[in-house]
């Protein structure tokens, strides 16, 4: 139940978690499909059901970050049939000719069940919706403990309040951390203006003495345990934390935030395209999408699944399914190019250096 769209400055050794370990099951003899997805980002039972219904073996590998996934796919070292990157990384893969166009006639559930508004959002990184089928989506906001925060939480600026020193958790992520500061300053989170980026960097350096820790999935655990008052978190994690600790609440700050989408894509060198299409179509089925939503708690763009949610509180949740038209300053990350990546990485390096990490 975790979502890691982290863009760490340090690129760690590329060692994916091999859930499938390359070992095929003797199921139906209808071939295989190689799937590369985030860790803890699918209900394992849905894979079993797919194998039972289709006779197709699923060889399933996991990655922790887009940056670990990309070189493995781009190098061609492993030929995957289905991959689930995030928005900006999908754009990078399109730009570098790593993906093949989706034949939606072969994936009818994607046409019937994925809401039009999510395809519209995906246009920002996949013009014409040619390469991606949305799988999960959400926002980034502030999770806060109502017993520890004694004022309305409406703005990113609360993360700079001196009285919450050592009670603030920030994402250990280049783009997400700089997004917070850029939005606070009124700038686009995709800016390539060096002066705007420098302002955001200086704001994060100013904030550093107040921050308890720069973390990723630990935001969830620390907030559940009452170890911090405020944390930057993904909306899907917020849903889970509220189940564990009713004192927690989540807000989208008034300055705006990131609306992210992760989607299924088919690499250009996929050896089993037909089975890839069957796998994506199966995951777009309403009942299957509901199982995955229940398991990972990240919002589904599948309107058929949304209609099947029995819990009124979840189906009407403003965290899981917010009315995005009620918010200003919402953006989706786009690929900034190599020069842009260098700019952001350098800014983040200086922030982390100032924080003593």
C-alpha positions as CSV (number, residue, x, y, z in Angstrom):
1,X,0.0,0.0,0.0
2,X,2.6,2.5,-1.0
3,X,3.2,4.8,-3.9
4,X,6.8,5.8,-4.6
5,X,7.0,8.5,-7.3
6,X,10.4,9.5,-5.9
7,X,13.1,11.2,-7.8
8,X,16.1,10.9,-5.6
9,X,19.2,12.7,-6.5
10,X,21.4,9.7,-5.8
11,X,20.8,7.0,-8.3
12,X,21.1,3.7,-6.5
13,X,22.3,0.4,-7.9
14,X,19.6,-0.9,-10.3
15,X,18.4,-4.0,-8.6
16,X,14.7,-4.6,-9.0
17,X,12.7,-6.7,-6.6
18,X,11.9,-9.8,-8.7
19,X,8.5,-10.9,-7.4
20,X,8.2,-13.4,-10.2
21,X,11.9,-14.3,-10.2
22,X,11.5,-15.4,-13.8
23,X,9.8,-18.7,-12.8
24,X,6.8,-19.5,-14.8
25,X,3.8,-21.5,-13.5
26,X,2.5,-24.4,-15.5
27,X,-1.0,-23.0,-16.0
28,X,-2.8,-22.9,-19.3
29,X,-0.2,-23.1,-22.1
30,X,-1.4,-19.8,-23.7
31,X,2.0,-18.1,-23.5
32,X,3.2,-15.6,-21.0
33,X,3.2,-11.9,-20.2
34,X,6.0,-10.1,-18.5
35,X,4.8,-7.3,-16.2
36,X,7.0,-4.7,-14.5
37,X,5.1,-2.7,-11.8
38,X,5.6,-0.7,-8.6
39,X,6.0,-2.7,-5.3
40,X,2.7,-3.4,-3.5
41,X,0.8,-1.9,-6.4
42,X,-1.6,-4.7,-7.4
43,X,-3.7,-7.2,-5.6
44,X,-1.9,-10.6,-6.0
45,X,-5.3,-12.3,-6.3
46,X,-6.0,-10.5,-9.5
47,X,-2.9,-12.0,-11.1
48,X,-4.1,-15.5,-10.0
49,X,-7.5,-14.8,-11.5
50,X,-6.0,-13.6,-14.8
51,X,-3.9,-16.8,-15.1
52,X,-6.9,-19.0,-14.3
53,X,-9.2,-17.3,-16.8
54,X,-6.7,-16.9,-19.6
55,X,-4.2,-19.7,-19.2
56,X,-1.5,-17.0,-19.6
57,X,1.5,-17.2,-17.2
58,X,2.3,-13.8,-15.5
59,X,6.0,-13.2,-14.9
60,X,5.9,-10.3,-12.5
61,X,8.7,-8.0,-11.4
62,X,8.7,-4.9,-9.2
63,X,10.5,-1.6,-9.0
64,X,10.7,1.1,-6.4
65,X,11.2,4.2,-8.5
66,X,10.7,5.4,-12.0
67,X,14.4,6.0,-12.1
68,X,15.2,2.4,-11.4
69,X,12.7,1.2,-13.9
70,X,13.7,3.4,-16.8
71,X,17.3,2.2,-17.5
72,X,16.2,-1.4,-17.2
73,X,13.5,-0.9,-19.9
74,X,15.6,1.5,-22.1
75,X,18.6,-0.8,-22.2
76,X,16.6,-3.7,-23.5
77,X,18.2,-5.9,-20.9
78,X,14.8,-7.3,-20.0
79,X,11.9,-7.3,-22.6
80,X,8.7,-6.5,-20.6
81,X,5.3,-6.6,-22.1
82,X,3.5,-4.3,-19.7
83,X,5.1,-1.6,-17.5
84,X,3.4,0.9,-15.2
85,X,5.4,4.2,-15.1
86,X,4.3,7.6,-13.8
87,X,3.2,10.5,-16.0
88,X,6.4,12.4,-16.5
89,X,8.3,9.1,-17.1
90,X,5.8,8.0,-19.7
91,X,6.5,11.2,-21.5
92,X,10.2,10.6,-21.4
93,X,9.7,7.0,-22.7
94,X,7.5,8.4,-25.6
95,X,10.2,11.0,-26.4
96,X,12.8,8.3,-26.5
97,X,10.8,6.0,-28.7
98,X,10.5,3.2,-26.1
99,X,6.8,2.7,-26.3
100,X,4.4,1.4,-28.9
101,X,0.9,2.8,-29.5
102,X,-2.0,1.2,-27.7
103,X,-4.6,-0.5,-29.9
104,X,-7.7,0.4,-27.9
105,X,-9.8,-1.9,-30.2
106,X,-8.0,-4.8,-28.5
107,X,-8.6,-3.3,-25.0
108,X,-12.4,-2.6,-24.9
109,X,-12.5,-2.2,-21.1
110,X,-10.1,0.7,-21.3
111,X,-12.4,2.5,-23.7
112,X,-15.6,1.7,-21.7
113,X,-14.5,2.0,-18.1
114,X,-11.8,4.6,-17.8
115,X,-13.4,8.0,-17.2
116,X,-13.0,10.7,-19.9
117,X,-11.6,13.2,-17.3
118,X,-8.6,10.9,-16.6
119,X,-7.8,10.6,-20.3
120,X,-8.0,14.4,-20.5
121,X,-5.6,14.7,-17.6
122,X,-3.2,12.3,-19.3
123,X,-3.1,14.4,-22.4
124,X,-0.6,16.5,-20.6
125,X,2.1,13.8,-20.9
126,X,0.5,11.6,-23.6
127,X,-0.9,13.8,-26.3
128,X,-3.7,12.1,-28.1
129,X,-3.8,9.3,-25.5
130,X,-1.8,7.0,-27.8
131,X,0.5,5.2,-25.4
132,X,-1.0,4.9,-21.9
133,X,-4.1,3.5,-20.2
134,X,-4.5,5.2,-16.7
135,X,-4.3,2.7,-13.8
136,X,-4.1,4.8,-10.7
137,X,-4.2,8.5,-9.9
138,X,-4.1,10.9,-7.0
139,X,-2.9,14.1,-5.5
140,X,-0.1,15.2,-3.1
141,X,-1.1,17.1,0.0
142,X,-0.6,17.7,3.7
143,X,-1.5,15.0,6.2
144,X,-1.9,16.5,9.7
145,X,-2.7,15.3,13.2
146,X,-5.8,17.2,14.5
147,X,-4.6,16.7,18.1
148,X,-1.2,18.3,17.4
149,X,-2.2,21.1,14.9
150,X,-4.3,23.8,16.4
151,X,-5.1,25.9,13.4
152,X,-6.8,25.4,10.0
153,X,-4.5,23.8,7.4
154,X,-5.0,25.5,4.1
155,X,-1.6,26.4,2.8
156,X,1.8,24.9,2.2
157,X,3.2,27.7,4.3
158,X,2.3,25.8,7.5
159,X,5.3,23.6,6.8
160,X,7.5,26.6,7.5
161,X,5.9,27.4,10.9
162,X,8.6,27.5,13.6
163,X,6.2,26.1,16.2
164,X,6.1,22.8,14.3
165,X,9.9,22.4,14.4
166,X,10.9,18.7,14.4
167,X,7.3,17.7,13.7
168,X,7.4,18.2,9.9
169,X,7.9,15.3,7.4
170,X,9.0,16.1,3.9
171,X,9.2,13.8,0.9
172,X,12.7,12.7,0.1
173,X,12.1,13.4,-3.5
174,X,13.5,16.0,-6.0
175,X,10.3,16.9,-7.8
176,X,7.8,16.5,-4.9
177,X,9.8,18.5,-2.5
178,X,10.6,21.3,-5.0
179,X,6.9,21.2,-6.0
180,X,5.9,22.2,-2.5
181,X,8.2,25.2,-2.5
182,X,7.4,26.2,-6.1
183,X,3.7,26.1,-5.4
184,X,4.2,28.1,-2.2
185,X,5.9,30.8,-4.3
186,X,3.2,30.8,-7.0
187,X,5.3,29.1,-9.7
188,X,4.7,26.1,-11.9
189,X,6.1,22.8,-10.6
190,X,7.5,22.3,-14.1
191,X,9.3,25.6,-14.4
192,X,12.6,25.8,-16.2
193,X,13.2,29.4,-15.0
194,X,16.4,29.3,-13.0
195,X,15.4,32.3,-10.8
196,X,12.1,30.6,-9.8
197,X,13.9,27.3,-9.1
198,X,16.5,29.2,-7.0
199,X,13.7,30.8,-4.9
200,X,12.2,27.4,-4.3
201,X,15.6,25.9,-3.3
202,X,16.3,28.8,-0.9
203,X,12.8,28.3,0.7
204,X,13.6,24.6,1.3
205,X,17.0,25.4,2.7
206,X,15.3,27.9,5.1
207,X,12.8,25.2,6.1
208,X,15.4,22.5,6.6
209,X,16.1,23.2,10.4
210,X,12.4,22.6,11.0
211,X,12.1,19.2,9.3
212,X,12.2,16.1,11.4
213,X,13.1,13.9,8.4
214,X,13.0,13.6,4.7
215,X,11.3,10.2,4.1
216,X,9.2,8.4,1.6
217,X,6.8,5.6,2.8
218,X,7.8,6.4,6.4
219,X,5.5,9.4,6.3
220,X,2.6,7.0,6.6
221,X,4.0,5.0,9.5
222,X,5.3,8.0,11.5
223,X,2.0,9.9,11.1
224,X,0.0,6.8,12.1
225,X,2.2,6.5,15.2
226,X,1.8,10.1,16.2
227,X,5.5,10.8,15.7
228,X,4.9,14.0,13.7
229,X,2.3,16.7,13.3
230,X,2.5,17.3,9.6
231,X,3.7,15.4,6.6
232,X,3.7,15.7,2.8
233,X,2.0,12.6,1.5
234,X,0.2,11.0,-1.5
235,X,-3.6,10.9,-1.2
236,X,-3.7,7.1,-1.4
237,X,-1.5,6.8,1.6
238,X,-3.7,9.3,3.4
239,X,-6.7,7.1,2.9
240,X,-4.8,4.2,4.5
241,X,-3.5,6.3,7.4
242,X,-7.0,7.5,8.3
243,X,-8.2,3.9,8.6
244,X,-5.4,3.4,11.2
245,X,-5.5,6.7,13.0
246,X,-8.8,8.7,13.0
247,X,-7.0,11.8,14.3
248,X,-5.4,12.3,10.9
249,X,-6.8,14.5,8.1
250,X,-5.7,15.4,4.6
251,X,-5.9,18.6,2.6
252,X,-4.9,19.9,-0.8
253,X,-3.3,23.3,-0.2
254,X,-4.9,26.4,-1.7
255,X,-1.8,27.2,-3.8
256,X,-2.3,23.9,-5.8
257,X,-0.4,20.7,-6.1
258,X,0.5,17.7,-8.3
259,X,-2.2,15.5,-9.8
260,X,-0.4,12.4,-10.8
261,X,-1.3,9.4,-13.0
262,X,0.3,6.1,-13.3
263,X,-0.6,4.1,-16.4
264,X,-0.1,0.8,-18.3
265,X,2.2,1.0,-21.3
266,X,3.5,-1.5,-23.8
267,X,7.3,-1.2,-24.6
268,X,8.3,-1.2,-28.2
269,X,10.3,-4.4,-27.8
270,X,7.5,-6.3,-26.0
271,X,7.6,-10.0,-27.1
272,X,4.0,-10.8,-26.2
273,X,1.9,-7.8,-27.3
274,X,-1.4,-9.8,-27.6
275,X,-1.1,-11.1,-24.1
276,X,-0.1,-7.6,-22.9
277,X,-3.4,-6.3,-24.4
278,X,-5.3,-9.1,-22.6
279,X,-3.6,-8.3,-19.3
280,X,-4.4,-4.5,-19.5
281,X,-8.0,-5.2,-20.6
282,X,-8.4,-7.6,-17.6
283,X,-7.1,-5.0,-15.2
284,X,-9.6,-2.5,-16.6
285,X,-12.5,-4.7,-15.8
286,X,-14.7,-3.1,-13.2
287,X,-14.6,-5.9,-10.6
288,X,-10.8,-6.3,-11.0
289,X,-10.1,-2.6,-10.8
290,X,-12.2,-2.6,-7.5
291,X,-10.1,-5.4,-6.1
292,X,-6.9,-3.4,-6.8
293,X,-8.4,-0.2,-5.4
294,X,-9.4,-2.0,-2.1
295,X,-5.9,-3.5,-1.9
296,X,-3.6,-0.5,-2.6
297,X,-6.1,2.4,-1.6
298,X,-4.9,4.6,-4.5
299,X,-7.7,6.2,-6.5
300,X,-8.9,4.3,-9.5
301,X,-9.8,6.1,-12.7
302,X,-12.1,3.2,-13.5
303,X,-15.7,4.5,-13.3
304,X,-17.1,1.0,-13.4
305,X,-15.1,0.1,-10.3
306,X,-16.1,3.4,-8.6
307,X,-19.8,2.4,-9.1
308,X,-19.2,-0.9,-7.4
309,X,-17.8,0.6,-4.2
310,X,-20.2,-0.4,-1.4
311,X,-18.9,1.9,1.3
312,X,-20.6,5.3,0.9
313,X,-17.8,7.0,2.8
314,X,-15.1,5.7,0.4
315,X,-17.2,6.2,-2.7
316,X,-17.9,9.8,-1.7
317,X,-14.5,10.5,-0.2
318,X,-13.0,13.9,-1.1
319,X,-9.6,12.3,-0.7
320,X,-10.1,9.3,-3.0
321,X,-12.3,11.1,-5.5
322,X,-12.0,14.9,-5.1
323,X,-13.8,17.3,-7.4
324,X,-10.7,18.7,-9.1
325,X,-12.7,21.6,-10.5
326,X,-12.8,23.0,-7.0
327,X,-9.1,23.6,-6.8
328,X,-6.7,26.0,-8.4
329,X,-3.0,25.5,-9.4
330,X,-3.3,21.7,-10.2
331,X,-0.6,20.4,-12.5
332,X,0.8,17.1,-13.7
333,X,4.5,16.5,-13.8
334,X,6.1,16.6,-17.2
335,X,9.5,15.4,-18.4
336,X,11.9,18.4,-18.2
337,X,14.6,17.0,-20.5
338,X,18.2,16.3,-19.4
339,X,19.0,19.9,-18.8
340,X,15.9,20.4,-16.7
341,X,16.7,17.2,-14.7
342,X,20.2,18.6,-14.0
343,X,18.8,21.9,-12.8
344,X,16.4,20.2,-10.3
345,X,19.0,17.6,-9.2
346,X,21.5,20.3,-8.4
347,X,18.9,22.3,-6.5
348,X,17.9,19.2,-4.5
349,X,21.6,18.4,-3.8
350,X,22.1,21.8,-2.2
351,X,18.9,21.4,-0.1
352,X,20.0,18.0,1.2
353,X,23.5,19.4,1.9
354,X,22.0,22.2,3.9
355,X,19.9,19.8,5.9
356,X,23.0,17.8,6.9
357,X,22.0,14.6,4.9
